[in-house]
Amino acid sequence: MILTAPQRMGLAWLMLAGLAAALLWWLGPVLTPFLVAGGLAYLLHPAVQRLSRPAGMLPRLLAVALVELAALALALGVLLLIVPILSKELPQLRDQIPVLAARVNEQLLPWLNQLGIPVRLDIAGIKAFAIKHLGANLDDWLATALSSARIGGNVLLTLLGNAVLVPVVLFYLLADWPQLLGRARGLIPPRLRPASEALLQECDDMLGHYLRGQLMVMGALALYYTLALALAGFELAVPVGVFTGLAIFVPYLGFGLGAALALLAGVLQFSSWYGVGAVLLIYGVGQVAESFFLTPRLVGERIGLHPIAVIFVLLAFGHLFGFVGVLLALPLGALSLVMLRRLRTAYLASPLFGP
């Protein structure tokens, strides 16, 4: 069978796409910090552009340094939201676990015994376990962390390496962003530049629309959860509410983690069904508001990813790039959808689809 020129071209592009996918899978752990830095550079470049000359008043390198320091401070502030949650809940968890186990022994286990399931909890053993593992001081936690670091040294070195590498790569990308874009455009053949620029513009519009809408959704939910938990009497309303709102950026996982933290806080603080009921009501209303009002209004249907596609891209990018891949799954999935739409249009108009 003799292939025509368009068919040979299509086969060559298909082979290149397969080779690129294989390299992406093979170099996934190595590419992760560069992918993160590239995504952050895309997000932070407009701020650098406004501050730097000629539009702004600062030299570009100084603008890059200021914007990157502000971004790092914001990321550190989000991480520090976990500190008051853990410092408050761990001692309460240590004290409440034996009490909850005793209640299970008194209320639930007799019912199970009547059903022929002989079970009984060792309250003394549970209390000793809670005191040993949840009552440690800072020195004990540090010793445990260092011991774990010795056992999993490669993992620790990888995390530390990425923590240093990402800011460095981000700085150079932001400093040279206009030149990098110019060189990339220069590699595109002149006859393909109009179509390529239209594709890039469509990708940029979709990402911008998604990110702006997602930021507004996160801010609205952080405010809602904080106020609702505070009105319900939760002591950790601010850190749990803000963390939940910001974690919504990760579909399903963010909401589940925030709800779990709130549920744990409610059980430990109130020691009754009031905390559980309040969390279920607050988070149920929040999920309904996000799914049926906030996300359709603020983000809209521009991405167009089916829920099954959302789950697939979460698993796929999580497999390739770990937790960072989960964070970037929806934006990368949206870009992939744009590419697939363009490929489908080109395929339907090509001789390969014709008779």
The 8 nearest C-alpha neighbors of each residue, nearest first, counted from 0:
[[1, 2, 3, 6, 7, 4, 10, 351],
 [0, 2, 3, 7, 6, 4, 5, 10],
 [3, 1, 6, 7, 0, 4, 5, 10],
 [2, 4, 6, 5, 7, 1, 8, 350],
 [3, 5, 7, 6, 8, 2, 9, 1],
 [6, 4, 8, 7, 3, 9, 350, 351],
 [5, 7, 9, 3, 8, 4, 2, 10],
 [8, 6, 10, 4, 9, 5, 2, 11],
 [7, 9, 5, 11, 6, 10, 4, 12],
 [8, 10, 6, 12, 11, 7, 5, 13],
 [9, 11, 13, 7, 8, 12, 6, 14],
 [12, 10, 8, 14, 13, 9, 7, 15],
 [11, 13, 15, 9, 14, 10, 16, 8],
 [12, 14, 10, 16, 11, 15, 9, 17],
 [15, 13, 17, 11, 16, 12, 18, 10],
 [16, 14, 12, 18, 17, 13, 19, 11],
 [15, 17, 13, 19, 14, 18, 12, 20],
 [18, 16, 14, 20, 15, 19, 21, 13],
 [17, 19, 15, 21, 20, 16, 14, 22],
 [18, 20, 16, 22, 17, 21, 23, 15],
 [21, 19, 23, 17, 18, 22, 16, 24],
 [22, 20, 18, 24, 23, 19, 25, 17],
 [23, 21, 25, 19, 24, 20, 26, 18],
 [22, 24, 20, 26, 21, 27, 25, 19],
 [23, 25, 21, 27, 22, 26, 319, 20],
 [24, 26, 22, 23, 27, 21, 28, 20],
 [25, 27, 29, 23, 24, 28, 22, 30],
 [26, 28, 30, 24, 319, 29, 23, 25],
 [29, 27, 31, 30, 26, 320, 319, 25],
 [30, 28, 26, 27, 31, 32, 33, 25],
 [29, 31, 27, 33, 28, 32, 34, 26],
 [30, 32, 34, 28, 33, 29, 320, 27],
 [33, 31, 35, 165, 34, 30, 161, 36],
 [34, 32, 36, 30, 35, 31, 37, 165],
 [35, 33, 37, 31, 32, 36, 30, 38],
 [34, 36, 32, 38, 33, 37, 31, 39],
 [35, 37, 169, 33, 39, 165, 34, 38],
 [38, 36, 40, 34, 35, 39, 33, 41],
 [37, 39, 41, 35, 40, 36, 34, 42],
 [40, 38, 42, 36, 41, 37, 43, 35],
 [39, 41, 37, 43, 42, 38, 44, 173],
 [40, 42, 38, 39, 44, 43, 37, 45],
 [43, 41, 39, 40, 44, 38, 45, 46],
 [44, 42, 40, 46, 45, 41, 39, 47],
 [43, 45, 47, 46, 41, 40, 42, 48],
 [46, 44, 48, 47, 43, 49, 42, 41],
 [47, 45, 49, 48, 44, 43, 50, 66],
 [48, 46, 44, 50, 45, 49, 62, 63],
 [47, 49, 45, 46, 51, 50, 44, 54],
 [50, 48, 46, 55, 47, 51, 54, 45],
 [51, 49, 55, 47, 48, 62, 57, 56],
 [52, 50, 55, 59, 57, 58, 48, 62],
 [53, 51, 55, 54, 56, 57, 58, 59],
 [52, 54, 55, 51, 56, 57, 58, 50],
 [53, 55, 52, 49, 51, 56, 50, 48],
 [56, 54, 50, 51, 52, 49, 53, 57],
 [55, 57, 52, 51, 50, 58, 54, 53],
 [58, 56, 51, 52, 55, 50, 62, 59],
 [59, 57, 51, 61, 60, 52, 62, 56],
 [58, 60, 51, 62, 61, 63, 57, 52],
 [61, 59, 63, 62, 58, 174, 64, 51],
 [60, 62, 64, 63, 58, 59, 65, 57],
 [63, 61, 59, 65, 60, 64, 47, 51],
 [62, 64, 60, 66, 61, 65, 47, 67],
 [63, 65, 61, 67, 62, 66, 68, 60],
 [66, 64, 62, 68, 67, 63, 69, 61],
 [67, 65, 69, 63, 68, 64, 62, 70],
 [66, 68, 70, 64, 69, 65, 63, 71],
 [69, 67, 71, 65, 70, 66, 64, 72],
 [68, 70, 72, 66, 67, 71, 65, 73],
 [69, 71, 67, 73, 68, 72, 66, 74],
 [72, 70, 68, 74, 73, 69, 75, 67],
 [73, 71, 75, 69, 70, 74, 68, 76],
 [72, 74, 76, 70, 71, 75, 69, 77],
 [75, 73, 71, 77, 76, 72, 70, 78],
 [74, 76, 72, 78, 73, 77, 71, 79],
 [75, 77, 73, 79, 74, 78, 72, 80],
 [78, 76, 74, 80, 75, 79, 73, 242],
 [79, 77, 75, 80, 76, 81, 74, 82],
 [78, 80, 76, 81, 82, 77, 75, 83],
 [79, 81, 238, 78, 77, 82, 83, 76],
 [80, 82, 84, 79, 83, 78, 85, 238],
 [81, 83, 79, 85, 84, 80, 86, 78],
 [84, 82, 86, 85, 81, 87, 80, 238],
 [85, 83, 81, 87, 82, 86, 88, 235],
 [84, 86, 88, 82, 87, 83, 89, 81],
 [87, 85, 83, 84, 88, 89, 82, 90],
 [88, 86, 84, 85, 83, 89, 90, 91],
 [87, 89, 91, 85, 90, 92, 86, 84],
 [88, 90, 92, 91, 85, 87, 86, 93],
 [91, 89, 93, 92, 88, 87, 94, 134],
 [92, 90, 88, 94, 93, 89, 95, 267],
 [91, 93, 89, 95, 90, 94, 88, 96],
 [92, 94, 90, 129, 91, 133, 95, 96],
 [95, 93, 91, 92, 96, 90, 97, 98],
 [94, 96, 98, 92, 97, 93, 91, 99],
 [95, 97, 99, 98, 92, 93, 94, 100],
 [98, 96, 100, 126, 99, 95, 101, 122],
 [99, 97, 95, 101, 100, 96, 102, 94],
 [100, 98, 102, 96, 101, 97, 95, 103],
 [99, 101, 97, 103, 102, 98, 96, 104],
 [100, 102, 104, 98, 103, 99, 97, 105],
 [103, 101, 105, 99, 104, 100, 106, 98],
 [102, 104, 107, 100, 106, 101, 105, 108],
 [105, 103, 101, 108, 102, 106, 107, 100],
 [104, 106, 102, 103, 101, 107, 108, 109],
 [107, 105, 103, 102, 104, 108, 109, 110],
 [108, 106, 103, 110, 109, 104, 105, 111],
 [107, 109, 111, 104, 110, 112, 106, 103],
 [110, 108, 112, 111, 107, 113, 106, 105],
 [109, 111, 113, 108, 112, 107, 114, 106],
 [112, 110, 108, 114, 116, 113, 109, 107],
 [113, 111, 116, 109, 117, 115, 114, 110],
 [114, 112, 110, 111, 115, 109, 116, 117],
 [113, 115, 111, 112, 116, 110, 117, 109],
 [114, 116, 112, 113, 117, 111, 110, 118],
 [117, 115, 112, 111, 114, 118, 113, 108],
 [118, 116, 112, 115, 111, 119, 108, 113],
 [119, 117, 116, 108, 120, 112, 111, 109],
 [118, 120, 104, 108, 121, 117, 103, 122],
 [121, 119, 122, 104, 118, 100, 101, 125],
 [120, 122, 124, 123, 125, 119, 100, 126],
 [123, 121, 125, 124, 120, 126, 97, 100],
 [122, 124, 126, 125, 121, 127, 97, 128],
 [123, 125, 127, 121, 126, 122, 128, 129],
 [126, 124, 128, 122, 127, 123, 129, 121],
 [127, 125, 129, 123, 97, 128, 124, 122],
 [126, 128, 124, 130, 125, 129, 131, 123],
 [129, 127, 125, 131, 126, 130, 132, 124],
 [130, 128, 126, 93, 133, 132, 131, 127],
 [131, 129, 134, 127, 133, 128, 132, 126],
 [130, 132, 128, 129, 134, 133, 127, 135],
 [131, 133, 129, 130, 134, 128, 135, 93],
 [134, 132, 129, 130, 93, 135, 131, 89],
 [135, 133, 130, 131, 132, 136, 93, 90],
 [136, 134, 139, 133, 132, 140, 131, 137],
 [135, 137, 139, 138, 140, 134, 141, 133],
 [136, 138, 140, 139, 141, 135, 142, 134],
 [139, 137, 141, 140, 136, 142, 135, 143],
 [138, 140, 142, 136, 141, 137, 135, 143],
 [139, 141, 137, 143, 138, 142, 144, 136],
 [142, 140, 144, 138, 139, 143, 137, 145],
 [143, 141, 139, 145, 144, 140, 138, 146],
 [144, 142, 146, 140, 141, 145, 147, 139],
 [145, 143, 141, 147, 146, 142, 148, 140],
 [144, 146, 148, 142, 147, 143, 141, 149],
 [147, 145, 143, 149, 148, 144, 142, 150],
 [146, 148, 150, 144, 145, 149, 151, 143],
 [147, 149, 145, 152, 151, 146, 150, 144],
 [150, 148, 152, 146, 147, 151, 145, 155],
 [151, 149, 147, 148, 152, 146, 153, 145],
 [152, 150, 148, 154, 153, 149, 147, 155],
 [153, 151, 155, 148, 149, 154, 150, 156],
 [152, 154, 156, 155, 151, 157, 148, 150],
 [153, 155, 157, 152, 156, 151, 158, 148],
 [156, 154, 152, 158, 157, 153, 148, 159],
 [155, 157, 153, 159, 158, 154, 160, 152],
 [158, 156, 160, 154, 155, 159, 153, 161],
 [159, 157, 155, 161, 160, 156, 162, 154],
 [160, 158, 162, 156, 161, 157, 155, 163],
 [159, 161, 157, 163, 158, 162, 156, 164],
 [160, 162, 164, 158, 163, 159, 165, 32],
 [161, 163, 159, 160, 164, 165, 158, 166],
 [164, 162, 160, 161, 165, 166, 159, 167],
 [163, 165, 161, 167, 166, 162, 160, 168],
 [164, 166, 168, 32, 36, 167, 161, 163],
 [167, 165, 169, 168, 164, 163, 170, 36],
 [168, 166, 164, 170, 169, 165, 171, 163],
 [169, 167, 165, 171, 170, 166, 164, 36],
 [168, 170, 36, 166, 172, 167, 171, 165],
 [171, 169, 167, 173, 168, 172, 166, 174],
 [172, 170, 174, 168, 173, 169, 175, 167],
 [171, 173, 169, 175, 176, 174, 170, 168],
 [174, 172, 176, 170, 171, 175, 40, 169],
 [173, 175, 171, 172, 176, 170, 60, 63],
 [176, 174, 172, 178, 173, 177, 179, 171],
 [175, 177, 173, 179, 172, 178, 174, 180],
 [178, 176, 180, 179, 175, 181, 174, 173],
 [177, 179, 181, 175, 180, 176, 182, 183],
 [180, 178, 176, 182, 181, 177, 175, 183],
 [179, 181, 183, 177, 178, 182, 184, 176],
 [182, 180, 178, 184, 179, 183, 185, 177],
 [181, 183, 185, 179, 184, 180, 178, 186],
 [182, 184, 180, 185, 186, 181, 179, 187],
 [185, 183, 181, 186, 182, 187, 180, 192],
 [184, 186, 182, 183, 187, 181, 188, 189],
 [187, 185, 183, 184, 188, 182, 189, 181],
 [186, 188, 184, 185, 192, 189, 191, 183],
 [189, 187, 191, 190, 192, 186, 185, 184],
 [190, 188, 192, 191, 187, 193, 185, 186],
 [189, 191, 188, 192, 193, 187, 194, 195],
 [192, 190, 188, 189, 194, 193, 195, 187],
 [191, 193, 195, 189, 194, 190, 196, 187],
 [194, 192, 196, 195, 191, 197, 190, 189],
 [193, 195, 197, 192, 196, 191, 198, 190],
 [196, 194, 192, 198, 197, 193, 191, 199],
 [195, 197, 199, 193, 198, 194, 192, 200],
 [196, 198, 200, 194, 195, 199, 193, 201],
 [199, 197, 195, 201, 196, 200, 194, 202],
 [200, 198, 202, 196, 201, 197, 203, 195],
 [199, 201, 203, 197, 198, 202, 196, 204],
 [202, 200, 198, 204, 199, 203, 205, 197],
 [203, 201, 199, 205, 200, 204, 334, 206],
 [202, 204, 200, 206, 201, 205, 207, 199],
 [205, 203, 201, 207, 202, 206, 208, 200],
 [204, 206, 208, 202, 203, 207, 209, 201],
 [207, 205, 209, 203, 208, 204, 210, 202],
 [206, 208, 204, 210, 209, 205, 203, 211],
 [207, 209, 205, 211, 206, 210, 204, 212],
 [208, 210, 206, 212, 207, 211, 298, 213],
 [211, 209, 213, 207, 212, 208, 206, 214],
 [212, 210, 214, 208, 213, 209, 207, 215],
 [211, 213, 298, 297, 215, 209, 210, 214],
 [212, 214, 216, 210, 215, 211, 209, 217],
 [215, 213, 217, 211, 216, 212, 210, 218],
 [214, 216, 218, 212, 213, 217, 219, 211],
 [217, 215, 213, 219, 214, 218, 220, 293],
 [218, 216, 244, 214, 220, 245, 215, 219],
 [219, 217, 215, 221, 216, 220, 214, 222],
 [218, 220, 216, 222, 217, 221, 215, 223],
 [221, 219, 244, 223, 217, 222, 218, 224],
 [244, 220, 222, 241, 218, 224, 240, 223],
 [221, 223, 219, 225, 220, 224, 226, 218],
 [224, 222, 220, 226, 225, 221, 227, 219],
 [223, 225, 240, 227, 221, 226, 222, 228],
 [226, 224, 240, 237, 236, 222, 228, 223],
 [225, 227, 229, 223, 228, 224, 230, 222],
 [228, 226, 224, 230, 229, 225, 223, 231],
 [227, 229, 231, 236, 225, 233, 230, 226],
 [230, 228, 226, 236, 232, 231, 233, 227],
 [231, 229, 227, 232, 228, 226, 233, 225],
 [230, 232, 228, 229, 233, 227, 277, 226],
 [233, 231, 229, 230, 234, 228, 236, 227],
 [234, 232, 236, 229, 235, 228, 231, 265],
 [233, 235, 236, 232, 229, 268, 237, 228],
 [236, 234, 233, 237, 238, 239, 84, 264],
 [237, 235, 228, 229, 233, 225, 239, 240],
 [236, 238, 225, 240, 239, 235, 241, 229],
 [239, 237, 80, 241, 240, 235, 242, 236],
 [240, 238, 242, 236, 237, 241, 235, 243],
 [241, 239, 225, 224, 243, 237, 242, 221],
 [240, 242, 221, 244, 238, 243, 239, 237],
 [243, 241, 239, 245, 240, 244, 238, 246],
 [244, 242, 257, 246, 240, 241, 245, 239],
 [243, 221, 245, 220, 217, 241, 242, 247],
 [244, 246, 242, 217, 247, 243, 248, 241],
 [245, 247, 253, 243, 248, 244, 249, 242],
 [248, 246, 253, 249, 245, 244, 254, 250],
 [247, 249, 246, 250, 245, 253, 213, 217],
 [248, 250, 253, 247, 326, 246, 252, 251],
 [251, 249, 252, 253, 247, 248, 254, 309],
 [250, 252, 254, 253, 255, 249, 247, 256],
 [253, 251, 255, 254, 250, 249, 256, 247],
 [254, 252, 246, 247, 249, 256, 255, 251],
 [253, 255, 257, 251, 256, 252, 247, 258],
 [256, 254, 252, 258, 253, 257, 251, 259],
 [255, 257, 259, 253, 258, 254, 252, 260],
 [256, 258, 243, 254, 260, 259, 255, 253],
 [257, 259, 261, 255, 256, 260, 262, 254],
 [258, 260, 262, 256, 257, 261, 255, 263],
 [261, 259, 263, 257, 262, 258, 264, 256],
 [260, 262, 264, 258, 263, 259, 265, 257],
 [263, 261, 259, 265, 264, 260, 278, 258],
 [262, 264, 260, 266, 261, 265, 259, 267],
 [263, 265, 261, 267, 262, 266, 268, 260],
 [266, 264, 274, 262, 268, 263, 267, 269],
 [265, 267, 270, 263, 274, 264, 268, 269],
 [266, 268, 264, 265, 270, 269, 91, 263],
 [269, 267, 265, 266, 270, 264, 274, 233],
 [268, 270, 271, 266, 274, 265, 267, 273],
 [271, 269, 266, 267, 268, 272, 274, 265],
 [272, 270, 269, 273, 274, 266, 275, 265],
 [271, 273, 275, 274, 276, 270, 266, 269],
 [272, 274, 276, 271, 275, 277, 269, 265],
 [275, 273, 265, 277, 272, 276, 266, 269],
 [276, 274, 272, 278, 273, 277, 262, 265],
 [275, 277, 279, 273, 278, 274, 272, 280],
 [278, 276, 274, 280, 279, 275, 273, 281],
 [277, 279, 281, 275, 280, 276, 282, 262],
 [280, 278, 276, 282, 277, 283, 281, 275],
 [279, 281, 283, 277, 278, 282, 276, 284],
 [282, 280, 278, 284, 283, 279, 277, 285],
 [281, 283, 285, 284, 279, 280, 278, 286],
 [282, 284, 280, 286, 285, 281, 279, 287],
 [283, 285, 287, 281, 282, 286, 288, 280],
 [286, 284, 282, 288, 283, 287, 289, 281],
 [285, 287, 289, 283, 288, 284, 282, 290],
 [288, 286, 284, 290, 289, 285, 291, 283],
 [289, 287, 285, 292, 286, 291, 290, 284],
 [288, 290, 293, 286, 287, 294, 292, 291],
 [291, 289, 287, 288, 294, 292, 286, 293],
 [290, 292, 288, 289, 287, 295, 293, 294],
 [293, 291, 288, 295, 289, 296, 294, 290],
 [294, 292, 289, 296, 295, 297, 216, 288],
 [293, 295, 298, 297, 296, 289, 290, 292],
 [296, 294, 299, 292, 298, 293, 297, 291],
 [297, 295, 293, 299, 294, 292, 298, 212],
 [298, 296, 212, 294, 293, 299, 295, 216],
 [299, 297, 212, 294, 209, 295, 296, 213],
 [300, 298, 295, 296, 301, 297, 294, 302],
 [299, 301, 303, 302, 295, 298, 304, 294],
 [300, 302, 303, 299, 205, 298, 209, 208],
 [303, 301, 300, 333, 304, 205, 209, 299],
 [302, 304, 300, 301, 305, 333, 336, 299],
 [305, 303, 302, 308, 309, 306, 333, 336],
 [304, 306, 308, 307, 309, 303, 310, 302],
 [307, 305, 309, 308, 310, 304, 311, 303],
 [306, 308, 310, 305, 309, 311, 304, 312],
 [307, 309, 311, 305, 306, 310, 304, 312],
 [310, 308, 306, 312, 307, 311, 313, 304],
 [311, 309, 313, 307, 308, 312, 314, 306],
 [312, 310, 308, 314, 313, 309, 315, 307],
 [311, 313, 315, 309, 314, 310, 328, 316],
 [314, 312, 310, 325, 328, 311, 315, 316],
 [313, 315, 317, 311, 312, 316, 318, 310],
 [316, 314, 312, 318, 317, 313, 311, 319],
 [317, 315, 324, 319, 318, 313, 314, 328],
 [316, 318, 321, 324, 325, 314, 320, 315],
 [319, 317, 315, 316, 321, 320, 314, 324],
 [318, 320, 316, 317, 27, 321, 24, 315],
 [319, 321, 324, 317, 27, 31, 316, 318],
 [322, 320, 317, 324, 323, 318, 319, 325],
 [321, 323, 325, 324, 317, 326, 320, 318],
 [324, 322, 326, 325, 321, 320, 327, 317],
 [323, 325, 320, 317, 316, 327, 321, 322],
 [324, 326, 317, 328, 322, 313, 323, 327],
 [327, 325, 323, 324, 328, 249, 322, 248],
 [326, 328, 324, 325, 330, 329, 331, 323],
 [329, 327, 325, 331, 313, 324, 326, 332],
 [328, 330, 332, 331, 327, 333, 309, 312],
 [331, 329, 333, 332, 327, 328, 334, 206],
 [332, 330, 334, 328, 333, 329, 327, 335],
 [331, 333, 329, 335, 330, 334, 328, 336],
 [332, 334, 336, 330, 331, 335, 302, 329],
 [335, 333, 331, 337, 336, 332, 202, 338],
 [334, 336, 332, 338, 333, 337, 331, 339],
 [335, 337, 339, 333, 334, 338, 332, 340],
 [338, 336, 334, 340, 335, 339, 341, 333],
 [339, 337, 335, 341, 336, 340, 342, 334],
 [338, 340, 342, 336, 341, 337, 343, 335],
 [341, 339, 343, 337, 338, 342, 336, 344],
 [340, 342, 344, 338, 339, 343, 345, 337],
 [343, 341, 339, 345, 344, 340, 346, 338],
 [342, 344, 346, 340, 341, 345, 339, 347],
 [343, 345, 341, 347, 342, 346, 340, 348],
 [346, 344, 342, 348, 343, 347, 349, 341],
 [347, 345, 343, 349, 348, 344, 342, 352],
 [348, 346, 344, 345, 352, 349, 343, 353],
 [347, 349, 345, 346, 344, 350, 352, 353],
 [350, 348, 346, 351, 347, 352, 345, 353],
 [351, 349, 353, 352, 348, 5, 354, 6],
 [350, 352, 349, 353, 6, 346, 5, 347],
 [353, 351, 350, 347, 349, 346, 354, 348],
 [352, 354, 350, 351, 349, 347, 348, 346],
 [353, 352, 350, 351, 349, 347, 348, 346]]
